[in-house]
Amino acid sequence: MPLDMKLFYSFIVVLAAGMIAVLVLWRPSDAIATKSAPPDQARQLGVFSFTNQVGRLVTQAEIQNKFLVVNFVHTGCSISCLQVNERMGQVQQLTSGQNDVRLLSFTVDPGTDTPPVLAKFGEKFGVDAARWDLLTGKKSDLYALIETSFLKRDTLHPTSPMPGGFQDVDRIAVVDRDGRVRRYFDGLRPETPAAIVKFLNELRNEPK
């Protein structure tokens, strides 16, 4: 084999080995891997009083001093909404025994999502009513809370297929013990539940 061909093949082997090493050793940063982000503005959980899936009244005062994992549901949702609730179910499992964590799901379609409907929906995800509340109530009150505390609304497109015109409903929010919304996670990504648990541990270790 001519010398130049030997050099060429040697170069190809070295290049391939380098690419394999990069693929094996490279790991995305947590921020990229989980698609998490802080809120667009300072957001605080507002005062509320809503009914959960078993017909019990749940208030903001009841969950003070707890970490909250929050998402947004409508039982007639698409595949993506089901995936977000699957992630919430995984968070429920991963935080089993952590009494300082509560899961909340606010409906954006309260006209449809009555407590019995939410209870049936929750069965798909193994909802534990002692730890995970699927909340419904008066539409104006729900929308005001969601918009003020969590999500923007698309006011320019009144025909939006999303009830209430809320944006980024696939997000899962983490709220700290002081009621501050600290971070949003992409509810469609399989690594999100573990990332949320990791972030909760970081919040616990924050200096007071």
N, C-alpha and C positions, 0 to 999 in steps of 0.2 A: 504494500500500500504506500503510495507517495506520502512524503512527509507532511505536505500541506493538508492532505485528507486526514491524517492522524491528528494533526492539530485541531482541525475542524471538529472531529468527533469528540476529542477531549474537551473542547470548549462546550459542546452540547451537553456532555455528561455533567460538567461542573455547573452549568446553568440550570439543568434540571434538578440537581441536588440542592442548589440554592433555593429554588422555588419551592421544593418540598419542605425545606427547613422553615421557610417563611410561613407556609400554610400550617405547619405543625405548631410553631411557637407563637404565632400571632393570635392575640385575643382582643376583641373590641373592648373599648372602655365601657364602664357600667352605663354611662349616660347614653352612649350610642346603642348598646345592646338592649336596653330596656325602653328606649324612647321616652324617658321621663323628663319632666321639666317643672320648674317652679310656676306658680300662677302668674298671669299677665299683669296682675295688680294685687295689692294687699287685699286678701279676702278673708272674712270672718264668718263663721257659722252663725246664722241669725236665729232668733227665737222662733220656735215652731211648736205646733201641737197637731200631730197627724195620727191616723189609725193604721195599725199594722195588719198583717195577713190573718191574724187570729182575732181581730176585732178589738184589740187592746190599744188604748191611747198611749202614744209615745211622745214625750216632750223633750225639748232641748235641755231642760234642767235635769232630767233623768240621766243624761249621758255626759254631764259635765265631768271633767277630770279623767276622761277616757280618750284613748286614741281611737279615731274613727276611720274606717275604710268605706268609701262612699262611691256608689255608681248610680246609673240612671236607667230606668227600664220602661218598656211598654210591652205588654204580653203578646201583642200582635206583631212583634218585631221580626226582623230578618235574621239570617244566619249570624251576622256579625254581633248582634245583640245577644244571641244565645251564647256565643263564645265568651263575651265579657262576663256573663253570669257564671259560666263554667270556671272562669278565672277566680271569681268571687268565692265560688264553692271551694276551690283549692286553697284560697287564703283562709277560709273558715277552718279547713282541716289543719293547715300549717300553724294556725294560732290556737289550736285546741289547748285548753288549760291556761291560756293567757287572759285572765279576767279583766285586764285593763284595755282590751281591744273589743270594739263593737262594730258590726257591719250594718250599714244602712243602704237601702236601695229606694230612691225616690222615683215614683212613676211620673212620666211626662204625659200620660194619657189617663187621667183619673176618671173620665167619663166611662171608660171601659174597665179599668183596673180597680174593681171593687175588692174588698178583703177576700171573699171566696175565690175570685179569679186569681188574685195574687198568691193565695195559698196553694191552689192547683199548680200554678206556674212554678212556685218554689219547690214543689216536690221533685221536679226534674233535676234540681241541683243539691238536694239533700239539705235544705235550709233548716237550721236549728233555730226555732223561734225565740229561744232564750238568748241568742247571740247575734242573730241576723234578722233585722226588721225590714220588711217590704212595705213601704209607706204610701198611703193614698190620703186624699182629703179634698178640700175645695180647690178647684183649679187655680183661681187667682192667688191663693195663698201659696200653693206649691210652686207656681211659676215665679212668683216674687222671690221666694227663698232660693230657688235654683239659680235664677239670674243674678241675684245679689251675691250669693255665697260661692257659686261654682262656675257657671257656664254663660257664655255670650249667647245672644239670640240674633238670628238673621231677620232683621226687620225689613229688609229690602225685597225679600221674596216671600210674600204671604202664602204662596202655594207650595211651600216646602213640604216634602213628604214626612218630615219629622214633626210630631206633635209639639206645638209651642215654638217651632222654628229654632230649637236649640242646636248649637254647634258643638262638635267634638263629644257627642254623647257616648262614644266608645272609651272615653277616659275613665280611669278609676282614681279618685282623689284620696289623699291621706291628710287627715286633720289631726293636729296635735292636742295635747291636754288642755290648752288654753283656747281651743276653738279656732285656731288659725289654720287655714288651708296651706299646707306646706309643699305639697308636690302632687303632680299628676303623672299617672303611668298609662301606657298604652294597653288597654284591656284586651287587645287582640293578640298580643305576643305571649307565647307559652312560658317565657322566663319571667313574666311580670309577677306572679304570686311570690316567688322566692325573692325577687327584688324588693317587693313591698315589705316582706318580713324583715329583710336586711335593713331597710330604711327605718322601720319601727324600732329596731334595736338601736340604731344610731340616735333616734330621738330620745329613747330612754336614757342614753348615756350623755346627753347634752348637759352642760353645767346649768344649774338652776339660778 
